[in-house]
Amino acid sequence: MFNLKDDNFYQYVSKGLKTPYTSESEFRLLLKHIVYTKRLLKKYKNNFVNININLLLNHFIILYNEVDIKIMNHALFFEISEVYWPQVKTILLFLNKIKGDEIYKIDNRIIEISNIKEDFQLNTLIKKITSK
């Protein structure tokens, strides 16, 4: 189990790139999608009615199009605050990117995804939008 920390984050994620010819500037632009995701999750927590679910899902899809699933899962739980983990888990389950029983090591701390509750309100919003 890899212990993800601040000092090895970029190297770890870059190893998971599906395209080995990605420049550093393209890589940094790709990681901006994590920042955008965090902003949308914060907006969701403040007022779930005004969240653009399609935009949120698109950011996740872009990340997974470029980076290996297991590495991106680990990176997302590392980069996104624990407060938003229920939302991240809900989205990843919807996108079929996790099974729900994964275990990650972040800053010498063991994170069991099965112990994170799903956000049923977000799940309802996603299913409502995607069923149209």
C-alpha positions as CSV (number, residue, x, y, z in Angstrom):
1,M,0.0,0.0,0.0
2,F,1.5,3.3,-1.1
3,N,1.7,6.1,1.5
4,L,0.7,9.3,-0.4
5,K,2.2,12.5,0.9
6,D,2.7,16.1,-0.2
7,D,6.3,15.4,-1.3
8,N,5.4,12.4,-3.5
9,F,2.0,13.5,-4.9
10,Y,3.1,14.8,-8.3
11,Q,5.4,11.9,-9.0
12,Y,2.8,9.4,-8.0
13,V,0.1,10.9,-10.1
14,S,2.4,11.4,-13.1
15,K,3.2,7.6,-13.0
16,G,-0.5,7.0,-13.5
17,L,-0.8,9.1,-16.7
18,K,-2.2,7.1,-19.6
19,T,-0.3,9.2,-22.1
20,P,3.4,9.2,-21.5
21,Y,3.9,12.2,-23.7
22,T,2.0,14.7,-21.5
23,S,4.0,17.9,-20.9
24,E,4.4,19.3,-17.4
25,S,2.1,22.3,-18.3
26,E,-0.6,19.9,-19.6
27,F,-0.2,17.8,-16.4
28,R,-0.6,20.9,-14.2
29,L,-3.7,21.9,-16.2
30,L,-5.1,18.4,-15.7
31,L,-4.6,18.7,-12.0
32,K,-6.6,22.0,-12.0
33,H,-9.7,19.8,-12.5
34,I,-9.2,18.6,-8.9
35,V,-9.2,22.3,-7.8
36,Y,-12.4,22.9,-9.8
37,T,-13.9,19.8,-8.3
38,K,-13.1,21.0,-4.8
39,R,-14.8,24.4,-5.5
40,L,-17.9,22.7,-6.8
41,L,-18.1,20.4,-3.8
42,K,-17.7,23.4,-1.5
43,K,-20.6,25.1,-3.3
44,Y,-22.6,21.9,-3.0
45,K,-22.1,21.8,0.7
46,N,-23.1,25.4,1.1
47,N,-26.2,25.2,-1.1
48,F,-26.9,21.9,-2.9
49,V,-29.7,23.4,-5.0
50,N,-27.3,25.6,-7.1
51,I,-24.8,22.9,-8.0
52,N,-24.1,22.1,-11.6
53,I,-24.0,18.3,-11.4
54,N,-23.0,17.8,-15.0
55,L,-20.0,20.1,-14.6
56,L,-18.9,18.3,-11.5
57,L,-19.2,14.9,-13.2
58,N,-17.3,16.3,-16.3
59,H,-14.3,17.2,-14.1
60,F,-14.2,13.7,-12.7
61,I,-14.5,12.2,-16.2
62,I,-11.7,14.3,-17.5
63,L,-9.4,13.2,-14.7
64,Y,-10.2,9.5,-15.2
65,N,-9.7,9.8,-19.0
66,E,-6.1,10.9,-18.4
67,V,-5.0,9.0,-15.2
68,D,-5.2,5.4,-14.1
69,I,-8.3,4.7,-11.9
70,K,-6.6,3.4,-8.8
71,I,-4.0,6.3,-8.8
72,M,-6.7,8.9,-9.4
73,N,-8.9,7.5,-6.6
74,H,-6.0,7.7,-4.2
75,A,-5.1,11.2,-5.4
76,L,-8.6,12.5,-5.0
77,F,-9.0,11.3,-1.4
78,F,-5.6,12.8,-0.7
79,E,-6.3,16.2,-2.3
80,I,-10.0,16.7,-1.3
81,S,-10.8,17.5,2.3
82,E,-12.3,14.7,4.4
83,V,-15.4,16.8,4.8
84,Y,-16.2,16.1,1.1
85,W,-15.3,12.4,1.1
86,P,-19.0,11.3,1.2
87,Q,-19.7,13.3,-2.0
88,V,-16.5,11.9,-3.7
89,K,-17.4,8.4,-2.8
90,T,-21.0,8.9,-4.1
91,I,-19.7,10.2,-7.4
92,L,-17.1,7.5,-7.8
93,L,-19.6,4.8,-7.1
94,F,-22.0,6.3,-9.7
95,L,-19.2,6.5,-12.2
96,N,-18.2,2.9,-11.3
97,K,-14.6,4.0,-10.4
98,I,-14.6,2.3,-7.0
99,K,-16.1,-0.8,-5.5
100,G,-16.4,0.8,-2.0
101,D,-14.0,-1.6,-0.3
102,E,-10.7,0.1,-1.2
103,I,-8.1,1.1,1.4
104,Y,-5.7,4.0,0.9
105,K,-2.8,5.2,3.0
106,I,-2.6,9.0,3.2
107,D,0.1,10.7,5.4
108,N,0.6,7.5,7.3
109,R,-3.1,7.2,8.0
110,I,-5.2,4.3,6.7
111,I,-8.4,5.3,4.9
112,E,-11.1,2.6,4.4
113,I,-13.6,3.7,1.8
114,S,-16.2,1.3,3.3
115,N,-16.2,3.5,6.5
116,I,-17.2,6.6,4.5
117,K,-21.0,7.2,4.2
118,E,-22.6,8.0,0.9
119,D,-24.3,11.2,0.3
120,F,-27.8,10.1,-0.6
121,Q,-29.0,13.6,-1.4
122,L,-26.3,13.9,-4.1
123,N,-27.0,10.4,-5.3
124,T,-30.6,11.4,-5.8
125,L,-29.6,14.6,-7.7
126,I,-27.2,12.7,-10.0
127,K,-29.8,10.0,-10.8
128,K,-32.4,12.6,-11.4
129,I,-30.2,14.5,-13.9
130,T,-28.8,11.4,-15.6
131,S,-32.1,9.7,-16.1
132,K,-33.5,12.4,-18.4
